[in-house]
Amino acid sequence: MLNYNKIFQIKESYSNRPFRGVIENFDLAEPKISRGEKHITETVTVKHIMGGQTLYDIIWTTNAFPLIVSERVIRLFKSNGITGWKTYNVEIRSKKNELIDQNFFGLIITGRCGHRDYSKNSIVLSKIGVFIKPTLKVFILRMILVTILIYL
């Protein structure tokens, strides 16, 4: 039985208040790194590009990838037994390229989900507007990690 108390989510706040960074070396912001398909050994520099100057537990970048998390998030992952992830070192710098913090990490998702088992589904009739369309009633568990309150 699935324990719903162990399902977590990381989500964007869509606010202009948080610190936003940019990884100017695009080779260090590849999706393959965030998926664990390309190994990275060097420290990645995330430079302040927009938003406030206060650092929260999650730093979103203007690059599509990666997700930058604080040391506190890593401790939460470990203490809650969350698996399927690795990290690499990140340093946070100001717009003037001054070092702000080194206690942040790039998050690598190594966990993968399997194929959906449609044999346990049933067909239901869904009303969409004025039309009735047969659809599958499916239980889908998204690959979601942890909800972290960015603003405490």
C-alpha positions as CSV (number, residue, x, y, z in Angstrom):
1,M,0.0,0.0,0.0
2,L,1.3,3.4,-0.9
3,N,2.0,5.7,2.0
4,Y,0.7,9.1,1.1
5,N,2.6,10.7,3.9
6,K,5.8,10.0,2.0
7,I,4.9,11.9,-1.2
8,F,6.5,15.3,-1.4
9,Q,6.8,18.1,-4.0
10,I,9.2,20.8,-5.0
11,K,7.5,23.6,-6.7
12,E,8.2,27.1,-8.0
13,S,6.7,30.1,-6.1
14,Y,6.5,32.3,-9.3
15,S,7.4,35.3,-7.2
16,N,9.9,38.0,-8.0
17,R,11.1,38.1,-4.4
18,P,13.4,35.1,-4.3
19,F,17.0,35.1,-5.4
20,R,17.4,34.0,-9.0
21,G,20.6,32.8,-10.4
22,V,22.2,32.1,-13.8
23,I,24.8,29.5,-14.7
24,E,26.8,31.4,-17.4
25,N,28.7,28.3,-18.5
26,F,26.0,26.5,-20.3
27,D,28.0,23.3,-20.4
28,L,27.4,23.1,-16.6
29,A,23.7,23.5,-16.9
30,E,22.9,20.6,-19.2
31,P,19.9,18.4,-18.6
32,K,22.1,15.3,-18.7
33,I,23.8,16.6,-15.5
34,S,20.5,17.0,-13.7
35,R,19.5,13.5,-14.7
36,G,22.8,12.0,-13.6
37,E,23.7,11.0,-17.1
38,K,26.8,13.2,-17.2
39,H,29.3,13.3,-14.3
40,I,30.4,16.7,-13.0
41,T,33.5,17.2,-10.8
42,E,33.9,21.0,-10.7
43,T,32.1,23.5,-8.6
44,V,29.4,25.3,-10.5
45,T,29.0,29.0,-10.1
46,V,25.5,30.4,-9.9
47,K,25.5,34.2,-10.3
48,H,22.7,36.5,-9.0
49,I,20.7,37.6,-12.0
50,M,17.4,38.9,-10.7
51,G,15.1,38.9,-7.7
52,G,16.0,39.7,-4.1
53,Q,19.3,39.1,-2.5
54,T,18.0,36.8,0.3
55,L,18.9,33.1,-0.2
56,Y,16.1,30.6,0.4
57,D,16.3,26.8,0.5
58,I,15.7,26.6,-3.3
59,I,17.4,28.7,-5.9
60,W,15.8,28.6,-9.3
61,T,18.0,29.5,-12.2
62,T,17.2,31.2,-15.5
63,N,18.6,28.1,-17.2
64,A,16.1,25.3,-17.7
65,F,18.3,23.1,-15.5
66,P,19.4,22.6,-12.7
67,L,17.7,23.0,-9.4
68,I,19.9,24.4,-6.7
69,V,19.1,23.5,-3.0
70,S,20.5,24.4,0.3
71,E,22.4,22.2,2.8
72,R,19.2,22.2,4.9
73,V,17.3,20.5,2.0
74,I,20.0,17.9,1.8
75,R,19.7,17.2,5.5
76,L,15.9,16.9,5.1
77,F,16.3,14.4,2.3
78,K,18.7,12.3,4.4
79,S,16.7,12.5,7.6
80,N,13.5,11.5,5.8
81,G,15.1,8.6,3.8
82,I,14.5,10.2,0.4
83,T,16.5,8.3,-2.2
84,G,17.2,8.6,-5.9
85,W,19.3,11.8,-5.8
86,K,22.9,13.0,-5.7
87,T,24.5,16.5,-5.6
88,Y,27.4,18.5,-6.8
89,N,29.0,21.5,-5.3
90,V,27.7,25.0,-6.1
91,E,28.9,28.5,-5.1
92,I,26.6,31.4,-5.1
93,R,28.0,34.7,-6.3
94,S,26.6,38.3,-6.4
95,K,26.1,40.3,-9.5
96,K,29.6,41.8,-8.8
97,N,31.0,38.2,-8.7
98,E,31.6,38.3,-4.9
99,L,31.2,35.0,-3.1
100,I,28.0,34.9,-1.1
101,D,27.6,31.2,0.0
102,Q,29.0,27.8,-0.6
103,N,26.4,25.7,1.3
104,F,24.3,25.1,-1.8
105,F,24.2,22.1,-4.1
106,G,23.0,21.2,-7.6
107,L,20.4,18.5,-7.4
108,I,20.8,15.4,-9.6
109,I,17.8,13.1,-9.9
110,T,19.0,9.5,-10.3
111,G,15.7,7.8,-9.4
112,R,13.5,6.5,-12.2
113,C,10.0,5.3,-12.4
114,G,8.9,2.2,-14.3
115,H,6.2,1.7,-16.9
116,R,2.5,2.3,-16.1
117,D,0.4,-0.9,-15.4
118,Y,-2.8,-0.2,-17.3
119,S,-4.2,-3.6,-16.3
120,K,-5.4,-2.2,-13.0
121,N,-7.4,0.7,-14.6
122,S,-11.0,1.0,-15.6
123,I,-12.8,2.9,-18.3
124,V,-15.0,5.8,-17.1
125,L,-17.1,8.2,-19.1
126,S,-15.9,11.8,-18.6
127,K,-18.0,14.8,-19.5
128,I,-15.9,17.3,-21.2
129,G,-18.0,20.3,-22.0
130,V,-21.0,18.9,-23.9
131,F,-19.3,15.8,-25.0
132,I,-18.9,12.5,-23.1
133,K,-15.6,10.7,-23.8
134,P,-14.4,7.3,-22.5
135,T,-11.1,7.7,-20.6
136,L,-9.0,5.5,-18.4
137,K,-9.3,6.0,-14.7
138,V,-5.6,5.8,-13.7
139,F,-3.6,6.1,-10.6
140,I,-0.5,8.0,-11.6
141,L,2.3,8.7,-9.2
142,R,4.4,11.6,-10.5
143,M,8.1,11.7,-9.8
144,I,7.8,14.4,-7.1
145,L,10.4,14.8,-4.4
146,V,9.8,17.2,-1.5
147,T,7.8,20.2,-0.6
148,I,9.9,22.8,1.0
149,L,8.6,25.9,2.5
150,I,10.7,28.5,0.9
151,Y,9.4,31.3,3.0
152,L,9.5,30.4,6.7
